[in-house]
């Protein structure tokens, strides 16, 4: 196996674990509510803390990734995340749980931008969208592992020991990554440039702000349900068992695995990012509105179809990273993608916490009821529709792909 593919595989599996950590709370929410004495708002804050920490860590990563290099930055931060997983596994109250989730958020913060930066240096730019789609697909397997498989693991070992075992596996993975990976092939020279001049160029770019707003909402809506609210919705509002709820969420993650390379290849073939993103986000808005028809009597097949298309159309938003990368000089690829990733992860935190607050405020005595989730779906659909319209103002990156 060539070093390029070894770098691709190992770095992709660091993203796998990042996705697992961020999503695991969805299926263990009943355990967390009981063991940490949480209400709906507290559960939202606990899960959102990962994303706030992840988002804020994008600021130094934006400045350092292109200079320090992904190998050292990813490895050092991942060790922080492993400590966080161990702290979280020992939590008996909200404060300790938040501390663990914050450390996990910091630790996983470079495990998407690092792999994407490595792709820009180890592979042809004409393969970026397809390969980045494969990275997202592998990450989605991490989301999948956080559904039914994790439920079975927790039922057998408990959620605390399960986190400790996963942290041990993470330590082995980061050791292998640090040993094998290099930041760039020898044929690719360093391109030194002033940090703040690059940042200034990025912040003056109109499309950076539009794409940032779009990914903030698109991924924020999706992550709020994938990482937390899908579990309570299916278990408490629809009446499924935790294992059946995990199976439905699993279907959504299967859609991510199928959709990531599909849409990446489609956008390479069509030579457009903008219109694939727009079409996918429009369809996502419709799927969310269809969620309003779900009741406790809804058949599992219908739930599975809805959750499948939720994931399948949402993943078109991943092309926003290719869109911004192609709009900036190569030396700024890491800074550009990390810059929008700040907004991506901040959106996750805002929607996780914000939906919990909205449901608690409007339905204080039934904050995880069907009506409360209907409110959440309406808010999410309106947000997705708004950013789809805003995305019309972006310039397509088609010219840079020819």
BATORPA-944311 format. One line per 5 residues: their letters; for each residue x, y, z of C-alpha. Coordinates in nm, 3 decimals. Example, Ala and Ser with C-alpha at 12.3 -4.5 7.8 and 13.67 -1.06 7.14 Angstrom:
BEGIN
as = 1.230/-0.450/0.780 ~ 1.367/-0.106/0.714 .
//
This chain:
BEGIN
xxxxx = 0.000/0.000/0.000 ~ 0.134/0.348/-0.088 ~ 0.191/0.599/0.187 ~ -0.076/0.823/0.035 ~ -0.345/0.559/0.086 .
xxxxx = -0.213/0.474/0.434 ~ -0.244/0.842/0.526 ~ -0.593/0.849/0.378 ~ -0.715/0.542/0.571 ~ -0.564/0.627/0.910 .
xxxxx = -0.667/0.992/0.899 ~ -1.018/0.895/0.789 ~ -1.056/0.668/1.089 ~ -0.964/0.953/1.323 ~ -1.272/1.123/1.176 .
xxxxx = -1.465/0.799/1.234 ~ -1.404/0.833/1.609 ~ -1.480/1.204/1.605 ~ -1.819/1.127/1.456 ~ -1.879/0.852/1.709 .
xxxxx = -1.807/1.075/2.009 ~ -2.030/1.356/1.887 ~ -2.326/1.123/1.815 ~ -2.314/0.875/2.103 ~ -2.542/1.074/2.336 .
xxxxx = -2.848/1.013/2.115 ~ -2.891/0.648/2.215 ~ -2.770/0.677/2.575 ~ -2.983/0.983/2.655 ~ -3.206/0.784/2.898 .
xxxxx = -2.892/0.669/3.083 ~ -2.759/1.023/3.098 ~ -3.090/1.168/3.217 ~ -3.098/0.911/3.498 ~ -2.730/0.896/3.598 .
xxxxx = -2.657/1.268/3.574 ~ -3.004/1.391/3.688 ~ -3.076/1.593/3.372 ~ -3.384/1.764/3.228 ~ -3.439/1.842/2.858 .
xxxxx = -3.243/2.166/2.870 ~ -2.957/2.006/3.063 ~ -2.938/1.722/2.812 ~ -2.914/1.977/2.532 ~ -2.639/2.172/2.710 .
xxxxx = -2.441/1.854/2.779 ~ -2.443/1.751/2.414 ~ -2.389/2.106/2.285 ~ -2.077/2.153/2.499 ~ -1.886/1.916/2.267 .
xxxxx = -1.975/2.130/1.967 ~ -1.902/2.465/2.133 ~ -1.555/2.341/2.226 ~ -1.506/2.189/1.881 ~ -1.612/2.512/1.711 .
xxxxx = -1.397/2.744/1.920 ~ -1.094/2.521/1.866 ~ -1.132/2.583/1.493 ~ -0.998/2.937/1.550 ~ -0.641/2.834/1.644 .
xxxxx = -0.661/2.544/1.397 ~ -0.740/2.792/1.118 ~ -0.417/2.976/1.202 ~ -0.199/2.671/1.269 ~ -0.305/2.384/1.043 .
xxxxx = -0.121/2.505/0.733 ~ 0.191/2.588/0.940 ~ 0.222/2.323/1.213 ~ 0.091/2.047/0.986 ~ -0.198/1.806/1.033 .
xxxxx = 0.010/1.515/1.169 ~ 0.127/1.686/1.487 ~ -0.187/1.893/1.538 ~ -0.425/1.598/1.497 ~ -0.218/1.370/1.721 .
xxxxx = -0.175/1.618/2.005 ~ -0.539/1.723/2.011 ~ -0.663/1.364/1.991 ~ -0.481/1.284/2.316 ~ -0.685/1.561/2.479 .
xxxxx = -1.000/1.398/2.343 ~ -0.906/1.061/2.489 ~ -0.871/1.221/2.832 ~ -1.213/1.378/2.778 ~ -1.372/1.040/2.702 .
xxxxx = -1.234/0.904/3.029 ~ -1.356/1.207/3.227 ~ -1.702/1.176/3.070 ~ -1.717/0.805/3.155 ~ -1.662/0.892/3.522 .
xxxxx = -1.922/1.173/3.539 ~ -2.191/1.167/3.807 ~ -2.323/1.520/3.752 ~ -2.380/1.771/3.474 ~ -2.064/1.974/3.543 .
xxxxx = -1.829/1.676/3.514 ~ -2.015/1.552/3.208 ~ -1.975/1.892/3.043 ~ -1.602/1.895/3.129 ~ -1.557/1.559/2.960 .
xxxxx = -1.757/1.663/2.654 ~ -1.557/1.987/2.624 ~ -1.228/1.794/2.626 ~ -1.367/1.554/2.367 ~ -1.473/1.848/2.150 .
xxxxx = -1.129/2.007/2.168 ~ -0.962/1.672/2.103 ~ -1.164/1.585/1.794 ~ -1.154/1.937/1.649 ~ -0.887/1.869/1.385 .
xxxxx = -1.002/1.524/1.280 ~ -1.196/1.644/0.977 ~ -0.991/1.943/0.868 ~ -0.668/1.748/0.912 ~ -0.772/1.466/0.676 .
xxxxx = -0.911/1.716/0.422 ~ -0.585/1.911/0.429 ~ -0.391/1.587/0.379 ~ -0.607/1.507/0.075 ~ -0.514/1.839/-0.086 .
xxxxx = -0.144/1.751/-0.059 ~ -0.136/1.375/-0.125 ~ -0.390/1.350/-0.409 ~ -0.487/1.525/-0.732 ~ -0.727/1.819/-0.687 .
xxxxx = -0.957/1.661/-0.946 ~ -1.020/1.373/-0.701 ~ -1.083/1.590/-0.397 ~ -1.464/1.585/-0.392 ~ -1.477/1.209/-0.450 .
xxxxx = -1.213/1.132/-0.185 ~ -1.356/1.380/0.063 ~ -1.690/1.209/0.008 ~ -1.520/0.884/0.107 ~ -1.386/1.051/0.421 .
xxxxx = -1.737/1.163/0.512 ~ -1.863/0.811/0.441 ~ -1.607/0.659/0.679 ~ -1.703/0.920/0.935 ~ -2.062/0.818/0.889 .
xxxxx = -1.967/0.464/0.986 ~ -1.865/0.625/1.316 ~ -2.215/0.770/1.342 ~ -2.350/0.424/1.260 ~ -2.136/0.268/1.532 .
xxxxx = -2.297/0.514/1.775 ~ -2.645/0.372/1.706 ~ -2.756/0.009/1.742 ~ -2.403/-0.135/1.784 ~ -2.337/0.108/2.067 .
xxxxx = -2.675/0.027/2.224 ~ -2.579/-0.341/2.230 ~ -2.237/-0.259/2.373 ~ -2.392/-0.040/2.643 ~ -2.649/-0.306/2.730 .
xxxxx = -2.368/-0.556/2.780 ~ -2.100/-0.341/2.942 ~ -2.266/-0.016/3.054 ~ -2.207/0.322/2.896 ~ -1.912/0.409/3.122 .
xxxxx = -1.699/0.102/3.045 ~ -1.796/0.129/2.679 ~ -1.648/0.479/2.660 ~ -1.331/0.361/2.832 ~ -1.282/0.077/2.582 .
xxxxx = -1.336/0.314/2.289 ~ -1.082/0.557/2.439 ~ -0.826/0.275/2.452 ~ -0.888/0.195/2.084 ~ -0.852/0.565/2.004 .
xxxxx = -0.511/0.569/2.169 ~ -0.392/0.281/1.949 ~ -0.524/0.454/1.639 ~ -0.356/0.787/1.705 ~ -0.027/0.608/1.777 .
xxxxx = -0.045/0.433/1.438 ~ -0.136/0.759/1.264 ~ 0.156/0.949/1.417 ~ 0.398/0.669/1.325 ~ 0.288/0.631/0.961 .
xxxxx = 0.161/0.971/0.845 ~ 0.359/1.257/0.697 ~ 0.222/1.604/0.629 ~ 0.309/1.607/0.259 ~ 0.488/1.408/-0.010 .
xxxxx = 0.847/1.512/-0.068 ~ 0.751/1.652/-0.410 ~ 0.518/1.911/-0.255 ~ 0.709/2.217/-0.126 ~ 0.613/2.433/0.169 .
xxxxx = 0.442/2.760/0.075 ~ 0.524/3.000/0.357 ~ 0.291/3.296/0.384 ~ 0.184/3.536/0.654 ~ -0.086/3.394/0.876 .
xxxxx = -0.280/3.714/0.910 ~ -0.258/3.814/0.544 ~ -0.413/3.480/0.452 ~ -0.682/3.525/0.716 ~ -0.755/3.875/0.593 .
xxxxx = -0.799/3.749/0.237 ~ -1.035/3.480/0.360 ~ -1.250/3.720/0.561 ~ -1.288/3.957/0.264 ~ -1.430/3.681/0.045 .
xxxxx = -1.810/3.713/0.016 ~ -1.863/3.345/-0.056 ~ -1.680/3.252/0.264 ~ -1.955/3.418/0.469 ~ -2.241/3.276/0.263 .
xxxxx = -2.102/2.923/0.270 ~ -2.026/2.957/0.641 ~ -2.386/3.059/0.716 ~ -2.518/2.776/0.501 ~ -2.307/2.505/0.660 .
xxxxx = -2.383/2.643/1.006 ~ -2.755/2.586/0.952 ~ -2.741/2.274/0.736 ~ -2.511/2.074/0.958 ~ -2.647/2.235/1.274 .
xxxxx = -2.997/2.106/1.200 ~ -2.871/1.761/1.107 ~ -2.628/1.722/1.397 ~ -2.888/1.835/1.649 ~ -3.097/1.531/1.559 .
xxxxx = -2.820/1.288/1.478 ~ -2.618/1.362/1.792 ~ -2.910/1.388/2.036 ~ -3.271/1.471/1.952 ~ -3.344/1.182/1.714 .
xxxxx = -3.314/0.945/2.010 ~ -3.563/1.122/2.240 ~ -3.794/1.188/1.943 ~ -3.814/0.821/1.846 ~ -3.816/0.685/2.201 .
xxxxx = -4.039/0.934/2.383 ~ -4.253/1.099/2.112 ~ -4.294/0.803/1.876 ~ -4.274/0.528/2.138 ~ -3.993/0.307/2.000 .
xxxxx = -3.761/0.101/2.216 ~ -3.398/0.225/2.238 ~ -3.284/-0.059/2.011 ~ -3.548/0.016/1.744 ~ -3.469/0.386/1.769 .
xxxxx = -3.103/0.298/1.721 ~ -3.194/0.097/1.411 ~ -3.382/0.391/1.259 ~ -3.091/0.628/1.329 ~ -2.862/0.363/1.181 .
xxxxx = -3.057/0.388/0.854 ~ -2.990/0.762/0.846 ~ -2.619/0.691/0.880 ~ -2.631/0.426/0.606 ~ -2.769/0.704/0.386 .
xxxxx = -2.471/0.921/0.477 ~ -2.232/0.643/0.377 ~ -2.407/0.597/0.043 ~ -2.469/0.965/-0.018 ~ -2.122/1.104/0.056 .
xxxxx = -1.934/0.939/-0.234 ~ -2.245/0.957/-0.457 ~ -2.282/1.334/-0.431 ~ -1.906/1.389/-0.437 ~ -1.875/1.193/-0.761 .
xxxxx = -2.187/1.356/-0.903 ~ -2.053/1.705/-0.841 ~ -1.716/1.611/-0.998 ~ -1.899/1.472/-1.302 ~ -2.139/1.767/-1.331 .
xxxxx = -1.856/2.010/-1.256 ~ -2.062/2.211/-1.011 ~ -2.078/2.233/-0.634 ~ -2.334/2.511/-0.601 ~ -2.626/2.348/-0.779 .
xxxxx = -2.579/2.007/-0.619 ~ -2.576/2.175/-0.277 ~ -2.885/2.380/-0.357 ~ -3.086/2.086/-0.485 ~ -2.993/1.869/-0.190 .
xxxxx = -3.075/2.132/0.069 ~ -3.410/2.203/-0.094 ~ -3.499/1.834/-0.075 ~ -3.378/1.822/0.286 ~ -3.622/2.101/0.373 .
xxxxx = -3.910/1.896/0.227 ~ -3.805/1.583/0.418 ~ -3.800/1.776/0.747 ~ -4.150/1.908/0.680 ~ -4.265/1.552/0.617 .
xxxxx = -4.145/1.464/0.966 ~ -4.448/1.660/1.094 ~ -4.667/1.370/0.981 ~ -4.494/1.118/1.211 ~ -4.713/0.990/1.498 .
xxxxx = -4.679/0.707/1.751 ~ -4.858/0.479/1.503 ~ -4.620/0.548/1.214 ~ -4.479/0.229/1.062 ~ -4.109/0.154/1.095 .
xxxxx = -4.076/0.137/0.716 ~ -4.198/0.497/0.680 ~ -3.968/0.613/0.958 ~ -3.679/0.434/0.791 ~ -3.752/0.599/0.455 .
xxxxx = -3.778/0.946/0.609 ~ -3.457/0.908/0.807 ~ -3.279/0.764/0.503 ~ -3.362/1.066/0.289 ~ -3.285/1.298/0.581 .
xxxxx = -2.927/1.171/0.572 ~ -2.901/1.126/0.195 ~ -2.995/1.483/0.103 ~ -2.825/1.647/0.401 ~ -2.486/1.512/0.293 .
xxxxx = -2.487/1.741/-0.013 ~ -2.389/2.004/0.243 ~ -2.048/1.836/0.270 ~ -1.970/1.972/-0.076 ~ -1.953/2.318/0.079 .
xxxxx = -1.597/2.229/0.189 ~ -1.495/2.157/-0.172 ~ -1.676/2.475/-0.280 ~ -1.477/2.703/-0.048 ~ -1.148/2.516/-0.106 .
xxxxx = -1.172/2.574/-0.480 ~ -1.236/2.943/-0.426 ~ -0.907/3.002/-0.244 ~ -0.533/2.952/-0.319 ~ -0.394/2.603/-0.244 .
xxxxx = -0.178/2.728/0.043 ~ -0.498/2.846/0.215 ~ -0.697/2.525/0.167 ~ -0.669/2.429/0.532 ~ -0.752/2.777/0.658 .
xxxxx = -1.052/2.810/0.424 ~ -1.206/2.475/0.514 ~ -1.131/2.518/0.884 ~ -1.281/2.866/0.876 ~ -1.617/2.739/0.758 .
xxxxx = -1.586/2.439/0.990 ~ -1.597/2.682/1.284 ~ -1.943/2.784/1.174 ~ -2.039/2.423/1.096 ~ -1.968/2.311/1.450 .
xxxxx = -2.103/2.627/1.610 ~ -2.428/2.557/1.427 ~ -2.438/2.211/1.584 ~ -2.404/2.361/1.930 ~ -2.659/2.635/1.866 .
xxxxx = -2.923/2.399/1.731 ~ -2.861/2.132/1.995 ~ -2.902/2.379/2.279 ~ -3.147/2.610/2.102 ~ -3.397/2.339/2.014 .
xxxxx = -3.384/2.209/2.371 ~ -3.449/2.558/2.506 ~ -3.733/2.621/2.259 ~ -3.907/2.291/2.340 ~ -3.865/2.350/2.714 .
xxxxx = -3.993/2.708/2.690 ~ -4.300/2.644/2.473 ~ -4.394/2.308/2.627 ~ -4.252/2.325/2.984 ~ -4.456/2.028/3.110 .
xxxxx = -4.412/1.815/2.795 ~ -4.079/1.924/2.647 ~ -4.012/1.592/2.473 ~ -4.366/1.539/2.341 ~ -4.475/1.507/1.977 .
xxxxx = -4.593/1.871/1.975 ~ -4.257/1.990/2.105 ~ -4.075/1.803/1.830 ~ -4.315/1.941/1.569 ~ -4.206/2.287/1.680 .
xxxxx = -3.843/2.183/1.638 ~ -3.906/2.048/1.286 ~ -4.079/2.370/1.177 ~ -3.789/2.582/1.306 ~ -3.539/2.359/1.128 .
xxxxx = -3.728/2.359/0.797 ~ -3.755/2.739/0.797 ~ -3.382/2.768/0.867 ~ -3.285/2.528/0.586 ~ -3.515/2.706/0.341 .
xxxxx = -3.358/3.041/0.426 ~ -2.999/2.928/0.372 ~ -3.093/2.757/0.044 ~ -3.213/3.093/-0.086 ~ -2.896/3.261/0.042 .
xxxxx = -2.679/3.005/-0.136 ~ -2.814/3.130/-0.469 ~ -2.583/3.430/-0.423 ~ -2.262/3.223/-0.424 ~ -2.034/3.192/-0.727 .
xxxxx = -2.003/2.839/-0.861 ~ -1.658/2.682/-0.848 ~ -1.718/2.514/-1.184 ~ -1.453/2.724/-1.360 ~ -1.175/2.607/-1.129 .
xx = -1.270/2.243/-1.191 ~ -1.235/2.243/-1.571 .
//
